């Protein structure tokens, strides 16, 4: 017996494809700014500390607005917030054309970037949860994530040579076009859920805190996952460069290949064999792979990147889907925003903590600390497995039927 029910309902529907297409355009645009550290260093002559501070702003901004975005998604709607994020992203990309130093303007634009990302990604990921069959939710989230990760690899590969030949303005203008395309594509999305009123005269913050309390073990696990992820992706490059490497992208190639493979070809594994079970097994692998990063050499970049991508590819969608089993349809926006926010909060603060360890004791100590944090998350999931039962398969089927009837139910509530 598994944690979910297998159905014959397809994942790929017109609505699902519309959400994925809009997110891919947004993902291309936001992924251009993975090259921002290079731009800050080469064009604005920023120091390492300045680049680190500027780079931390979007994740911190995204984490701070979580309580407000989650409530807005459930009361205002998913698509409107997704569209606001795309408009903010368009403005942000164009305003970078006017920045000529690392100062208040650069930090303000990073705040805009964090807002744009959290609004659009939370809106689109919640729309995926609305659209997908309940029994195939893990697979749907996995495919959605794979599409986004693909843009993480594609965008820098286009933007970097474009900037080298025509200047950074060309890369930023193309990013603005992609943000605008995401906005245009969003009009093809039809929301299945209608805004739900606050219950019992409560507040957005109170309801969000209630969902957070119910999902606390999974939010802690996601936070520790984000911490491990942030440490690996921040410090693997300087670690191998210090060993004499000149090319560092093979790690990300391995990561992307593995993450896409696990989410597309093997995306239904968690739905068939149990989302919590697969999340726990994958998280153990996650912690072990971060520990293995202490032995990283230039020759192991592709291998360790692939292993890390496999762990991440299974864990993130499995835990995201499983946590939704403890929420109602009208709380889904809060739940998805909380899990996304926990991941980014862990990512942001791990850079600071593990950075201190790397400066004081060397890069292997940063990975050792990050692995220890991941093992804390594993412990939380083990504790939760022993003390709390997953919703029964019958409940998952009932949820699926409720989701299918959501527009009629929501209209009666409103």
C-alpha positions as CSV (number, residue, x, y, z in Angstrom):
1,X,0.0,0.0,0.0
2,X,1.4,3.4,-0.9
3,X,0.8,7.0,0.2
4,X,-1.1,7.8,-3.0
5,X,-3.5,6.4,-5.5
6,X,-2.6,5.6,-9.1
7,X,-5.1,6.9,-11.6
8,X,-5.3,7.0,-15.4
9,X,-5.7,10.8,-15.5
10,X,-3.1,12.4,-17.6
11,X,-0.6,14.9,-16.3
12,X,-0.2,16.7,-19.6
13,X,-3.3,18.7,-20.1
14,X,-3.9,22.0,-21.9
15,X,-3.9,23.9,-18.5
16,X,-0.8,22.2,-17.3
17,X,1.1,22.9,-20.6
18,X,0.0,26.6,-20.4
19,X,1.5,27.0,-16.9
20,X,4.7,25.2,-17.8
21,X,5.2,27.4,-20.9
22,X,4.7,30.6,-19.0
23,X,7.1,29.4,-16.3
24,X,9.7,28.4,-18.8
25,X,9.7,31.9,-20.3
26,X,10.0,33.4,-16.8
27,X,12.7,30.8,-15.9
28,X,14.8,31.8,-18.9
29,X,14.6,35.4,-17.9
30,X,15.4,35.0,-14.2
31,X,18.2,32.5,-15.0
32,X,20.0,35.2,-16.9
33,X,20.8,36.7,-13.6
34,X,22.7,33.6,-12.5
35,X,25.5,35.5,-14.4
36,X,25.0,38.6,-12.2
37,X,28.1,37.9,-10.1
38,X,30.2,37.9,-13.2
39,X,28.6,41.2,-14.3
40,X,29.2,42.8,-10.9
41,X,32.8,41.6,-10.9
42,X,33.8,42.5,-14.5
43,X,31.7,45.5,-15.3
44,X,31.0,47.1,-11.9
45,X,34.3,46.0,-10.3
46,X,32.7,44.7,-7.2
47,X,34.6,43.1,-4.4
48,X,33.8,39.5,-3.2
49,X,31.9,40.8,-0.2
50,X,29.9,43.3,-2.3
51,X,29.0,40.5,-4.7
52,X,28.0,38.2,-1.9
53,X,25.8,40.8,-0.2
54,X,24.1,41.7,-3.5
55,X,23.6,38.1,-4.3
56,X,21.9,37.3,-0.9
57,X,19.2,40.0,-1.3
58,X,16.7,38.1,-3.6
59,X,16.6,35.0,-1.5
60,X,16.2,37.0,1.7
61,X,13.5,39.1,0.1
62,X,11.6,36.0,-1.1
63,X,11.7,34.5,2.4
64,X,10.5,37.6,4.1
65,X,7.4,38.0,2.0
66,X,6.3,34.3,2.3
67,X,3.5,35.0,4.8
68,X,1.9,37.6,2.6
69,X,2.3,35.9,-0.8
70,X,0.8,32.7,0.5
71,X,-2.4,34.4,1.7
72,X,-2.6,36.5,-1.5
73,X,-2.4,33.4,-3.7
74,X,-5.4,31.8,-1.9
75,X,-7.5,35.0,-1.7
76,X,-6.6,37.0,-4.8
77,X,-5.7,34.2,-7.1
78,X,-2.6,32.5,-8.6
79,X,-2.5,34.0,-12.1
80,X,-2.7,37.7,-11.0
81,X,0.3,37.4,-8.7
82,X,2.2,35.5,-11.4
83,X,1.5,38.3,-13.8
84,X,2.6,41.0,-11.3
85,X,5.9,39.0,-10.9
86,X,6.4,39.0,-14.6
87,X,5.8,42.8,-14.8
88,X,8.3,43.4,-12.0
89,X,10.8,41.2,-13.7
90,X,10.5,43.1,-16.9
91,X,11.1,46.4,-15.2
92,X,14.0,45.0,-13.2
93,X,15.8,43.7,-16.3
94,X,15.4,47.0,-18.1
95,X,16.5,49.1,-15.1
96,X,19.8,47.1,-14.9
97,X,20.7,49.0,-18.1
98,X,20.9,52.2,-16.0
99,X,23.1,50.8,-13.1
100,X,26.8,51.8,-13.3
101,X,27.9,51.0,-9.7
102,X,27.2,48.8,-6.8
103,X,25.0,51.0,-4.6
104,X,21.4,51.4,-3.5
105,X,20.1,50.9,-7.0
106,X,21.6,47.5,-7.3
107,X,20.2,46.4,-4.0
108,X,16.8,47.8,-4.8
109,X,16.8,45.9,-8.1
110,X,17.7,42.7,-6.3
111,X,14.7,43.3,-4.0
112,X,12.5,43.6,-7.1
113,X,14.1,40.3,-8.4
114,X,13.2,38.5,-5.2
115,X,9.7,39.8,-5.3
116,X,9.3,38.8,-8.9
117,X,10.6,35.3,-8.4
118,X,8.5,34.5,-5.3
119,X,5.3,35.9,-6.8
120,X,5.6,34.1,-10.1
121,X,7.2,30.8,-9.0
122,X,4.8,30.4,-6.1
123,X,1.9,31.3,-8.4
124,X,2.9,28.9,-11.2
125,X,3.8,26.0,-8.8
126,X,0.4,26.4,-7.1
127,X,-1.3,26.4,-10.5
128,X,0.5,23.1,-11.2
129,X,-0.8,21.7,-8.0
130,X,-4.3,22.8,-8.9
131,X,-4.2,21.3,-12.4
132,X,-2.5,18.0,-11.6
133,X,-4.4,14.8,-10.7
134,X,-3.9,14.3,-6.9
135,X,-2.4,10.8,-7.4
136,X,0.2,12.2,-9.9
137,X,1.0,15.4,-8.1
138,X,4.7,14.4,-7.4
139,X,5.2,13.7,-11.1
140,X,3.6,17.0,-12.1
141,X,5.7,19.0,-9.7
142,X,8.8,17.1,-11.0
143,X,8.1,17.9,-14.6
144,X,7.4,21.5,-13.7
145,X,10.7,21.7,-11.9
146,X,12.6,20.0,-14.7
147,X,11.4,22.6,-17.1
148,X,12.6,25.3,-14.8
149,X,16.0,23.7,-14.2
150,X,16.4,23.3,-18.0
151,X,16.2,27.1,-18.3
152,X,18.8,27.4,-15.6
153,X,21.2,25.7,-18.0
154,X,20.0,27.2,-21.2
155,X,19.8,30.8,-20.3
156,X,23.4,31.4,-19.1
157,X,24.6,29.4,-22.2
158,X,22.9,32.0,-24.4
159,X,23.3,35.1,-22.3
160,X,27.1,34.8,-21.6
161,X,28.3,34.7,-25.3
162,X,25.6,37.3,-26.2
163,X,27.0,39.6,-23.5
164,X,30.6,38.9,-24.7
165,X,29.8,39.9,-28.3
166,X,27.2,42.7,-27.9
167,X,27.5,43.8,-24.3
168,X,25.5,43.1,-21.2
169,X,22.7,45.4,-22.4
170,X,21.8,42.8,-25.0
171,X,21.5,40.0,-22.4
172,X,19.3,42.2,-20.1
173,X,17.1,43.3,-23.0
174,X,16.6,39.6,-24.0
175,X,15.7,38.8,-20.4
176,X,13.2,41.6,-20.3
177,X,11.6,40.2,-23.5
178,X,11.4,36.8,-21.9
179,X,9.7,38.2,-18.8
180,X,7.2,40.0,-21.0
181,X,6.6,36.8,-23.0
182,X,5.8,35.0,-19.7
183,X,3.3,37.7,-18.9
184,X,1.7,37.3,-22.3
185,X,1.6,33.5,-22.0
186,X,-0.1,33.7,-18.6
187,X,-3.3,34.9,-20.3
188,X,-3.7,31.3,-21.7
189,X,-3.9,30.0,-18.1
190,X,-7.4,29.4,-16.7
191,X,-7.5,29.1,-12.9
192,X,-9.4,26.1,-11.5
193,X,-9.6,27.5,-8.0
194,X,-11.4,30.7,-7.2
195,X,-10.4,33.0,-4.3
196,X,-11.5,31.7,-0.9
197,X,-12.6,34.1,1.9
198,X,-10.9,34.1,5.2
199,X,-12.3,31.6,7.7
200,X,-13.9,32.7,10.9
201,X,-12.9,36.3,10.4
202,X,-9.2,35.5,10.7
203,X,-6.3,37.2,9.0
204,X,-4.0,36.1,6.2
205,X,-1.1,35.9,8.6
206,X,-3.0,33.8,11.1
207,X,-4.1,31.3,8.5
208,X,-0.6,31.1,7.0
209,X,0.9,30.5,10.5
210,X,-1.7,27.8,11.0
211,X,-0.7,26.0,7.8
212,X,3.0,26.5,8.7
213,X,2.4,24.8,12.1
214,X,0.7,21.8,10.4
215,X,3.6,21.5,7.9
216,X,6.4,22.3,10.3
217,X,8.4,19.0,9.9
218,X,8.4,19.4,6.2
219,X,9.3,23.1,6.3
220,X,12.2,22.3,8.5
221,X,13.3,19.5,6.1
222,X,13.0,21.9,3.2
223,X,14.9,24.6,5.0
224,X,17.8,22.2,5.7
225,X,17.7,21.0,2.1
226,X,18.0,24.6,0.9
227,X,20.9,25.1,3.2
228,X,22.7,22.1,1.8
229,X,21.9,23.2,-1.8
230,X,23.1,26.7,-1.3
231,X,26.4,25.6,0.2
232,X,27.2,23.2,-2.6
233,X,26.3,25.6,-5.4
234,X,28.1,28.6,-3.8
235,X,31.3,27.0,-2.8
236,X,32.1,24.2,-5.2
237,X,33.4,26.6,-7.9
238,X,36.0,28.4,-5.7
239,X,37.0,25.0,-4.2
240,X,38.0,23.5,-7.6
241,X,39.4,26.7,-8.9
242,X,41.7,26.7,-5.9
243,X,42.8,23.3,-7.1
244,X,43.7,24.6,-10.5
245,X,40.5,24.0,-12.5
246,X,39.6,26.4,-15.2
247,X,36.2,25.0,-16.2
248,X,33.6,24.4,-13.5
249,X,30.4,24.0,-15.6
250,X,30.6,20.2,-15.8
251,X,29.1,20.0,-12.3
252,X,26.0,21.9,-13.3
253,X,25.8,19.8,-16.5
254,X,25.7,16.6,-14.4
255,X,23.3,18.1,-12.0
256,X,20.9,19.3,-14.7
257,X,21.0,15.9,-16.6
258,X,20.2,14.0,-13.4
259,X,17.5,16.3,-12.1
260,X,15.7,16.4,-15.5
261,X,16.0,12.6,-15.9
262,X,14.6,11.8,-12.4
263,X,11.8,14.3,-12.8
264,X,10.7,13.4,-16.3
265,X,11.6,9.7,-16.9
266,X,11.2,8.7,-13.2
267,X,8.7,11.3,-12.1
268,X,6.0,8.9,-11.1
269,X,8.2,6.9,-8.6
270,X,7.2,8.9,-5.5
271,X,3.5,8.7,-6.5
272,X,3.6,5.0,-6.9
273,X,5.9,3.9,-4.0
274,X,5.0,6.6,-1.4
275,X,6.0,10.3,-1.4
276,X,7.3,10.4,2.2
277,X,9.2,7.2,1.7
278,X,10.9,8.4,-1.5
279,X,11.6,11.9,0.1
280,X,13.3,10.3,3.1
281,X,15.4,7.9,1.0
282,X,16.4,10.8,-1.4
283,X,17.2,13.1,1.6
284,X,19.6,10.5,3.0
285,X,21.3,10.4,-0.5
286,X,21.3,14.3,-0.4
287,X,23.2,14.4,2.9
288,X,25.7,11.8,1.7
289,X,26.3,13.6,-1.6
290,X,27.0,16.9,0.3
291,X,29.4,15.0,2.5
292,X,31.1,13.6,-0.6
293,X,31.7,17.1,-1.8
294,X,34.5,17.3,0.8
295,X,36.5,15.1,-1.5
296,X,35.7,17.1,-4.7
297,X,38.4,17.4,-7.3
298,X,38.1,18.8,-10.9
299,X,37.9,15.2,-12.2
300,X,34.9,14.4,-10.0
301,X,32.8,17.5,-11.0
302,X,30.5,15.6,-13.5
303,X,30.1,12.5,-11.2
304,X,29.3,14.4,-8.0
305,X,27.0,16.8,-9.9
306,X,25.1,13.9,-11.3
307,X,24.7,12.3,-7.9
308,X,23.6,15.5,-6.3
309,X,21.1,16.1,-9.2
310,X,19.6,12.6,-8.6
311,X,19.0,13.3,-4.9
312,X,17.6,16.7,-5.5
313,X,15.5,15.5,-8.4
314,X,13.7,12.9,-6.3
315,X,13.6,14.8,-3.0
316,X,12.1,18.2,-3.8
317,X,9.0,17.2,-5.7
318,X,8.3,14.2,-3.5
319,X,8.4,16.3,-0.3
320,X,6.4,19.2,-1.9
321,X,3.7,16.8,-3.0
322,X,3.6,14.9,0.3
323,X,3.2,18.1,2.3
324,X,0.2,19.1,0.2
325,X,-1.6,16.0,1.4
326,X,-2.0,17.7,4.8
327,X,-3.7,20.8,3.3
328,X,-7.0,21.7,1.9
329,X,-7.5,23.0,-1.7
330,X,-7.9,26.6,-0.5
331,X,-4.7,26.5,1.5
332,X,-2.5,25.3,-1.4
333,X,-1.1,28.7,-2.2
334,X,0.1,29.1,1.4
335,X,1.6,25.6,1.5
336,X,3.5,26.0,-1.8
337,X,4.8,29.4,-0.9
338,X,5.9,28.2,2.5
339,X,7.8,25.3,1.1
340,X,9.5,27.4,-1.5
341,X,10.2,30.1,1.0
342,X,11.8,27.6,3.5
343,X,14.1,26.3,0.8
344,X,15.3,29.8,-0.2
345,X,15.6,30.9,3.4
346,X,17.9,28.0,4.1
347,X,19.8,28.7,0.9
348,X,20.4,32.3,1.9
349,X,21.6,31.8,5.4
350,X,23.7,28.8,4.6
351,X,25.9,31.0,2.4
352,X,26.7,33.1,5.4
353,X,27.3,30.3,7.9
354,X,29.1,28.0,5.5
355,X,31.1,31.0,4.1
356,X,32.4,31.6,7.6
357,X,33.4,28.0,7.9
358,X,35.1,28.1,4.5
359,X,37.1,31.2,5.4
360,X,38.1,29.9,8.7
361,X,38.8,26.2,8.1
362,X,38.7,25.7,4.3
363,X,36.0,24.7,1.8
364,X,35.7,21.0,2.9
365,X,34.6,22.3,6.3
366,X,31.8,24.2,4.6
367,X,30.5,21.0,3.0
368,X,30.9,19.2,6.2
369,X,28.7,21.8,8.0
370,X,26.1,21.7,5.2
371,X,26.0,17.9,5.4
372,X,25.4,18.1,9.1
373,X,22.5,20.5,8.6
374,X,21.0,18.1,6.0
375,X,21.3,15.2,8.5
376,X,19.2,17.3,10.9
377,X,16.5,17.5,8.3
378,X,16.7,13.7,7.8
379,X,16.2,13.3,11.5
380,X,13.1,15.5,11.4
381,X,11.6,13.4,8.6
382,X,12.4,10.1,10.5
383,X,10.8,11.5,13.6
384,X,7.7,12.6,11.6
385,X,7.5,9.2,10.0
386,X,7.4,7.5,13.4
387,X,4.9,9.9,15.0
388,X,2.5,11.0,12.3
389,X,0.6,8.9,9.8
390,X,0.2,10.0,6.2
391,X,-3.3,10.6,4.8
392,X,-4.9,7.3,3.7
393,X,-5.1,6.5,0.0
394,X,-8.9,6.9,0.2
395,X,-8.3,10.5,1.4
396,X,-6.0,11.2,-1.5
397,X,-8.7,9.9,-3.9
398,X,-11.3,12.1,-2.2
399,X,-8.9,15.1,-2.5
400,X,-8.6,14.3,-6.2
401,X,-12.3,14.4,-6.7
402,X,-12.6,17.5,-4.6
403,X,-10.0,19.2,-6.8
404,X,-11.9,18.3,-9.9
405,X,-15.0,20.0,-8.4
406,X,-13.1,22.9,-6.9
407,X,-14.5,25.7,-9.2
408,X,-18.1,24.8,-8.3
409,X,-17.3,24.4,-4.6
410,X,-15.3,27.7,-4.5
411,X,-18.1,29.6,-6.2
412,X,-20.6,28.4,-3.6
413,X,-18.3,29.5,-0.8
414,X,-17.9,32.9,-2.4
